[in-house]
Amino acid sequence: MDRQRCPAAHPQDPTPCDGPPAVTVRDTAGAGADGCEHHGARILASLKGGRVHPLPGAPEGAAIRVFKAADTIRPFCWLDGPRTQPSQLSRAENRALHQR
């Protein structure tokens, strides 16, 4: 595992960073963590009501890319096991289920 992972990388998430921190992800209480786009999206997908903000000097569109990616990622995607409950599915999967 990479020794220099961003603060948004969950300790149980084994994936490496995809670059330097580019966004801050905040929960509903305002607590936040800076992260690369990859880990920013993965942690945002795991938060209800989370928000994403670009860091100064971030690549153009970083926060939007993170927001869009998080929509398709299942919460706590690094955990194994069946995913059948709405709370275990991505926001996009839940929307698709309700549009049928």
ROVOTI-491262 format. One record per residue: x, y, z of N, C-alpha, C in turn. Coordinates in pm, whole numbers, padded with zeros to 5 digits, always signed. Layout:
<atoms>
XYZXYZXYZ/...
</atoms>
This chain:
<atoms>
+00084-00117+00000+00000+00000+00000+00089+00124+00000/+00046+00226-00067+00121+00351-00077+00132+00417+00060/+00251+00457+00097+00272+00522+00227+00219+00664+00229/+00211+00729+00116+00172+00870+00108+00030+00885+00052/-00068+00827+00118-00206+00838+00068-00270+00965+00121/-00368+01013+00049-00435+01137+00086-00521+01115+00211/-00553+01222+00284-00635+01210+00404-00776+01157+00378/-00828+01168+00257-00962+01117+00226-00964+00967+00204/-00849+00904+00192-00843+00759+00170-00881+00687+00299/-00988+00610+00294-01032+00534+00411-00925+00430+00443/-00896+00407+00571-00791+00310+00607-00814+00170+00550/-00940+00130+00528-00968-00004+00475-00973-00007+00322/-00965+00108+00259-00967+00116+00112-00824+00091+00062/-00799-00020-00008-00663-00054-00048-00613+00018-00174/-00697+00096-00239-00658+00154-00368-00563+00272-00351/-00473+00290-00447-00377+00402-00440-00442+00533-00485/-00380+00642-00447-00423+00774-00493-00400+00787-00643/-00481+00872-00706-00464+00895-00850-00398+01028-00879/-00345+01091-00778-00279+01220-00794-00277+01293-00661/-00236+01419-00663-00231+01496-00538-00372+01536-00494/-00388+01577-00368-00519+01625-00324-00569+01737-00415/-00695+01726-00456-00756+01823-00546-00887+01878-00493/-00947+01807-00396-01077+01847-00344-01081+01831-00192/-01176+01900-00131-01212+01876+00009-01351+01818+00009/-01370+01707+00079-01502+01646+00094-01546+01674+00237/-01668+01728+00251-01721+01763+00383-01848+01684+00413/-01863+01647+00540-01987+01581+00583-02089+01688+00625/-02205+01645+00670-02310+01740+00705-02276+01826+00827/-02183+01781+00909-02140+01859+01025-02030+01959+00990/-01980+01954+00866-01876+02045+00822-01735+01991+00834/-01719+01871+00893-01586+01811+00901-01544+01770+00761/-01417+01785+00729-01374+01754+00594-01237+01691+00586/-01210+01638+00469-01079+01579+00441-01041+01614+00298/-00917+01650+00279-00866+01676+00144-00832+01543+00080/-00856+01532-00050-00825+01407-00116-00800+01421-00264/-00740+01317-00317-00727+01307-00462-00867+01285-00520/-00882+01297-00649-01014+01280-00710-01070+01140-00683/-00984+01039-00692-01027+00900-00673-01084+00878-00533/-01008+00911-00430-01055+00889-00293-01162+00989-00253/-01158+01109-00310-01264+01205-00284-01398+01150-00328/-01403+01089-00446-01527+01031-00497-01571+00911-00414/-01478+00828-00375-01513+00708-00298-01566+00744-00160/-01509+00844-00095-01558+00882+00037-01688+00961+00025/-01701+01046-00077-01825+01120-00099-01941+01023-00122/-01917+00914-00194-02021+00814-00218-02068+00750-00089/-01986+00752+00014-02018+00687+00140-02084+00782+00240/-02097+00908+00205-02157+01008+00295-02297+01044+00249/-02388+01059+00343-02520+01114+00312-02510+01264+00331/-02544+01338+00227-02541+01483+00237-02403+01544+00230/-02304+01467+00184-02168+01520+00172-02158+01623+00061/-02056+01706+00070-02032+01809-00031-01886+01803-00072/-01859+01849-00192-01721+01849-00242-01687+01989-00291/-01566+02033-00259-01518+02166-00298-01378+02151-00356/-01346+02226-00462-01210+02218-00516-01111+02287-00423/-00992+02235-00417-00883+02301-00345-00823+02408-00435/-00762+02511-00376-00694+02611-00460-00589+02543-00547/-00588+02577-00672-00492+02519-00765-00531+02383-00820/-00650+02336-00786-00696+02206-00837-00717+02214-00987/-00704+02101-01056-00732+02100-01200-00877+02145-01225/-00896+02213-01335-01029+02259-01374-01129+02143-01373/-01242+02161-01305-01348+02061-01305-01328+01947-01208/-01228+01954-01119-01201+01843-01028-01322+01811-00940/-01383+01911-00881-01497+01887-00791-01615+01828-00867/-01638+01873-00987-01749+01819-01067-01722+01674-01104/-01598+01641-01142-01564+01502-01172-01585+01413-01051/-01545+01460-00933-01561+01383-00810-01710+01363-00782/-01789+01468-00793-01933+01460-00768-01999+01359-00862/-01966+01367-00990-02026+01275-01088-01980+01131-01064/-01854+01112-01033-01804+00976-01007-01870+00917-00883/-01886+00996-00779-01946+00948-00655-02089+00898-00677/-02158+00955-00773-02295+00914-00803-02303+00768-00845/-02199+00717-00905-02201+00580-00958-02127+00479-00870/-02070+00525-00760-01992+00438-00671-02079+00397-00553/-02073+00270-00520-02147+00221-00403-02080+00266-00274/-02160+00296-00171-02101+00336-00043-02007+00227+00010/-01898+00271+00066-01798+00180+00124-01763+00069+00025/-01734+00108-00096-01712+00014-00206-01594-00081-00182/-01512-00052-00086-01398-00140-00057-01437-00259+00029/-01561-00263+00078-01607-00377+00157-01663-00485+00065/-01637-00609+00099-01687-00722+00020-01826-00762+00069/-01893-00839-00013-02022-00893+00026-02131-00850-00069/-02245-00916-00059-02357-00882-00147-02410-00743-00116/-02456-00678-00219-02513-00544-00206-02654-00548-00262/-02754-00554-00174-02891-00565-00219-02983-00458-00162/-02946-00399-00049-03029-00297+00014-03004-00161-00052/-03105-00075-00057-03086+00058-00117-02968+00135-00057/-02945+00121+00073-02834+00193+00136-02697+00139+00093/-02696+00023+00027-02571-00039-00019-02546-00014-00167/-02640+00050-00235-02629+00074-00378-02587+00218-00404/-02537+00244-00523-02500+00380-00559-02626+00465-00577/-02608+00594-00575-02722+00683-00598-02780+00660-00737/-02695+00637-00835-02742+00611-00972-02822+00482-00978/-02776+00378-00908-02851+00251-00907-02988+00270-00841/-02994+00345-00733-03121+00370-00667-03216+00451-00756/-03164+00550-00828-03249+00625-00920-03306+00536-01028/-03222+00448-01083-03265+00358-01189-03374+00262-01138/-03362+00216-01015-03464+00128-00958-03599+00199-00943/-03595+00327-00907-03717+00402-00886-03780+00454-01015/-03707+00448-01125-03760+00495-01253-03830+00385-01330/-03825+00265-01280-03887+00152-01350-04035+00156-01334/
</atoms>
